[in-house]
Amino acid sequence: MTADLLKANELHKIDPVFGQVSFDGHEQVVFCNDKDTGLKAIIGIHNTVLGPALGGTRMWNYANEWEALNDVLRLSRGMSFKSSISGLNLGGGKAVIIGDAKTQKTPELMRKFGEYVNSLSGKYITAEDVGMETKDMDTVREVTQYVTGISEEKGGSGNPSPITAYGVFMGLKAATKYRFGSDNLEGKKVLVQGIGHVGEVLVQHLTESGAIVTIADINEDRLHAVGQKYGAKIFTGDDLYSAEVDIYAPCALGATINDATIHKIQAKVIAGAANNQLANEAIHGTILKDKGILYAPDFLINAGGVINVYSELANLTRAQVMEKTENIYNTSLEIFKFAETNNITTHQAAMSIAQKRIDDRKNELRK
């Protein structure tokens, strides 16, 4: 199924859950509400064939509940394929909390959310995402064992962002090799959109590799701080999608590749950390292919974070985590080649491989 991005004013016209275009046979959608703490959350469990649904919790000030529902459905679906293509025995899930993380997040709210997670008895395991920090996962851990990404002092794997960024860097290098013939980033012009926890570490890797990095972010203070720290340029043009760069790395929120932007993009490679970068996977994936722009599927190259938190469940060593994350480079090259050989988009190639693993496991369970 194709997951389309709808405008908020269109969402109310659709049946609440099963009729959502982003609903893709999800196993369970849980709505959580607590008057005392102000918690309004949605947990999306897309698929548990390969294992429990693991995925982070995002706290965002959504315009309305429809927008939040659309987001959690798209994100949880993406987690199923991210875990599958990474070879992890995990399903796909995600949670969103509606609210401003800077002003409305409290320990009481996080504990109450943890109680809802606990009520699912391990079918969904939460972790850190946008608007969350490791200390928030530590708070959730006070009321449930079904949480990963807790601090190292408490026996966890800590902040997954550095590993996520490293995986994105590996995927970006693979895309560079496939598109330009070499993964040497020296002198390559890279635009990083969004310099949060993951984006900043990616900037570090890129600048250390000799790339000419330009950064963009809505947070002006952070923009200048990161720019000064790594010697990155700050984007000052009118339209960043028209920037003359070799590589575009979207690392903020999703759907930046849409009807309004796709024909402006000058980059020859798109490889970033943001989830659901294609507003319409079929249409925009095909347009990128026709334009000769190599797209590194987001759910493939940003899988380092889930690999990192998976280590808490599978007792992986740090060396094993890094090995699996580095392998994103090889898997990316295989998918690019598979897409070219079969004359399909890279997104279709990655999806087909991920879906096959899920289907094979489902058939095994039926025997």
N, C-alpha and C positions, 0 to 999 in steps of 0.2 A: 504494500500500500504506500502511496505517496503522502508524506506529511506536508501539508501546505501551511503557510503562515497567513493567518487572517487578520484583518484589521479589527479592532475592538468593537466597532459598531456593527460588524457582520456576525460576531459570535453569538449574539442573543437570538439569532434566527435559527440556530441549529439545536437539535435535541441535546439536552445537557451533557451527557457523557457518551453514550453509544453512537450518537449521531455526529460527534465531533470528527472533523477530518483528521485530527491528530490521534484519534482513537484507533489503535491497531491491534484489536483483539486482546487488550489488556486483561490480565486475570483479575485484577482487583484495584479499585480506586477508593481510598479512605479519606473522608472529610473529617477534620478534627477541629473542634471548637470548645473554647473554655472562657467563660465570661470573666472569671476572677483575674486571670493573667492576661487576657486579651488575645490569647492564641487563636489564630485562624490559619490552619494548615491543610495541605492536601498531600497525601502519599500515593504515588502511582506505582503499582507493581505490574510490570509489563509481561515478564516471562520468567518462570522458575524451573525450566526444564533442565538446565545445566547446574543449578544450585540455587541457594537463597538469593533474592534480589538485593544486590548491594549498589548503593548510589548515594551521593551527597545530598545534604539539605541546603537549599538556597533560600535566603531571606531577602525579599525584594519588595519595594513599594509599588506593587502592580496597580495599574489604573482601575482594574475591576477584577472580580472573581473569575470571569470568563478567561481573561488574559492569563491568570495564574493557572487555571485548569489546562489551557492550551499548552503552556510552558511545561508543566509537570508531565503531561502525556508525551510530548516530544522528547523531553530529557530522559524519561524512564525507558522509552523505546530505544533511544540511542545507547543506553547503558547495556541493554541486552546484547547488541551487536558489538559493542566495545569489549565486553568481557569475552564473548565468543571468539572474536578474531584474535584476541590476545592469548587464547588457549587456557583461559581461567575457568574453573568450575563454579561459575557464578551466573546468576540470572540478572535481569535488569530492573532496577527500581530507582526512584528519585522522590524527593520531597521538596515542597516549597512552603515557606511561611510568609504570609502576606503582612508586610509592615516595613518600616524603616529600621534597618539594623543598627543605625547610629543612635536612634532615640527611643526605640520601642523594645529592643531586645533586653531581657532581664534574666537572671538566673532562674527565677520562678517560671518564666515562660519556657525556658529551655528544659527545665525538669519536667514540666507538664507535657511538652512535646515528647520527651523521652518515655513518659508513661504510655503515650499512644503507640510509640514504636514497640515498646515492651508487650503491649496487648496483642501484637501480631505474632508473638512467640517465635521469632527468628525468621519468619518468611521474608521480612525486610530488615536489612542492616544498614544503618545510616552512617554518614561520614561528613566531612567538611566540604562546603561549596561556597559560592559567592555570598558575601555577607556573614560568613562564619569564620571562626578561628579555632585553633586547637583547644583553647581553654573552654570553648563552648561544648566541644565534644567531651571534654573531661566532666563538665557539668551533667551532660546527658548520661554519662557513664555512672553517675551516682544512683540512677534509677533503672538502668537496663544494661544488660551485657551485650545487647545487639547494636554496638556502635564501634566503629574503627577510626583510625586517625587520632587516637588519644595521644597525649604527650609521652615522650620517651621515659620521663621520670615515673610515669604510672604504668610502664610496661608496653606502651604502644609504639607505633612507627613514626609518630610526630607529624608535622606539617607535610602533606603530600606534594605541595606546590613545586619544590625543587626537582622532584622526580618527574612530575608532569612536564615541566619545562625541558628537562633533559630528553624526554621521549619526543617532544615536539621538535627539538633541535635535531635529533636523529632522523626524524621523518622529513624535515626540511632539507637536510643534507642529502638524503636519498633522492628527493624530488629534484634537487639541484643537479645531482649527478645524471639523472635520467633525462632532464630537459637540456642541460648545457654540456654534458659529456664528462664533467668532473665535479666532485663535491667540494672542491676548493672554494671557499667563500671570500677569499681575499679580493677586495675591490667590488664585490657584489653589493648592489644597492637594495636594502631591505627596509620596508616600512612596517613597523610594529604598531598595530592599533590596539591600545589597551595595555597599560603597564601596571597591572595589579600584581599579586604575588607571583603568578606564573609569568606574566609578560616581562617583568623586570629581570627575572633569572634568564629568560630567553635572550633579552638584550645583552646581558652579561656574556653569555655563550657566543653570541654573534660578534660582539665587539672584540672579544678575545681571539676570534677566528679571522679577524681582519676585515669583516664586512663593514660597509658604510651604512650606519643605521640611522633611520629617521623614526621618531616616535610621536604618537598622537594619543591624547587622553582628555577626558572632560575635566579632570582634576588638574587645574593649572599649577598648583603648588607641587604636587607630586611629579608632574611633567618636568618642571624645571629642576627638581631635586635629582631625578633619575638621569635627566640629560646631562647634568653637571657631573654626576657620579661616574658615568660610563663614557662621557665624551660623545654622546649621541646628539644628533641634530633634532630640533623641534620643528614639527611640521607647521608651516605658517601660511600655506596656500588656501585657496577658497574651497577646493574639492579634493580630498585626499585620495579618492578612488581614481582620479585622473593623473595622479602623481607618476612621473616617469621613473619607475623602479623596476628591478628585476624580480623581486619577491615581495608579495603582500602577505603579511602574517596577522590575521585577525585574532586578537586575544581578549576581546571584550565579550559582549553578549552576542547572541546568534543572529542569523538572517541578514547579515550585512551584504550578502551577495543576493541581490533581488532585482526586480524589474527596473528600479530607478538607478542602480549602480553598475550592473553587470556589463553594460556596453561601454562604460567609461574606463574600465580597468585596463591599465597598460602593462601590468606585471605579467611575466611569462610563467610564474609559479605562484600558487596560493597554498600556503602551509602555515596553519596557526593553531592556537589552543582552544579557541571558542567552540562551543557545542552548536550543532545545527546551523552551520554557516550558510548553507543553501536554503533560501526561503522556500523554494520548490525544488525538491531533489531531482526530479525527472527533467523538468524544463531547464533549470539553470545549470544542472550538470551537463546537459547536452550542449547548451550554448557555449560553455567553457571549452568543451571538447572541440567544437567547431571552430572556435577562435584560436585553438592551439595553446590554450592555457592549461598547464598541468595542475590539477587539483589533488592535493593530498587529503584523503578523507579524514575529517576531524576525529571521528570516533576511533580511528586507527592510531593516529599519531599522538593524540592526547591521552592515551591509555596508561601512561606512566603512573598517574595518580591512583588509579584503581589497582594497578599492579602493586603499588606500595602498600595500600591498606589491606590488600588481599594477603600480604605477608603475615599480618597479625592472625589471620584465620588458618593459614596453611603452614605457619612456622617457617617461613622462608628466611634465609640469611640476607644480610644487606648485599652480599656479592651476588646471590641469586636474583634479587630484585633488580640490580643493575644489569645483569646479564639479560633478563627478560626485557628490560626497557631498551637496552641497546639493540635487541633483535628487531625492534620496530623498523630499523634501517633496512634489514633484509626483507622483512615482510612487505614493506612499502615497495621495494623494487619488484618483488614478485607480483604484487597487485597491479603496478603500472604496466608490467609486461603482459599480464593476463588481460587487462583492459585493451591494450593495443592489439593483441593477437585476436581477440574476439570482437573487436570493433565496438566496444561498449564504453560507457563512462567509467572513470576510476571509482566513482561512488557505487555504481552498479556492480563492479567487480568485487569491491570490498563487501558489499551487502550479500552477494551471492555466496561468497566463501563463508561468511559468518552465519548465514541462514542455514547452509548445508550442515554445519556442525551441530546446530540446534536440532535440525530435522533428523539427522543421524542418531542423535541421542534419544529423541522422542521415539523413534522406531525401535531402538534397543529396549526402552522401557516397556514397550507394548508386547514384546516377545515373552 
